[in-house]
Amino acid sequence: METAVSSVEAEAALAKFADSKAVNVWAKQAVAATLMKQLVNGSDSGLMPLSNITRAETAVIVQRMLDAAKLINSR
């Protein structure tokens, strides 16, 4: 699964979220990659980068990652 994201692509992907400025510089490209690969979608509140992640949110991300890597077929 290709995850390389340029700085320009990262800024474009993050620009859709009001709280994107709260994403640390070192994490911007990784967060953008997860958005672009649809591993995370954000919420009505935004990305919420300063909030804790729940077990359910973690499970969904892991399932999406395994699907994307074609290690499982959950559909």
Buried (B, 14 or more C-beta within 10 A) or exposed (E): EEEEBEEEBBBEBBEEBEBBEEBEEEEBBBBBBBBBBEBBEBEEEBBBBEEEEEEEBEEBBEEBBEBEEEEEEEE
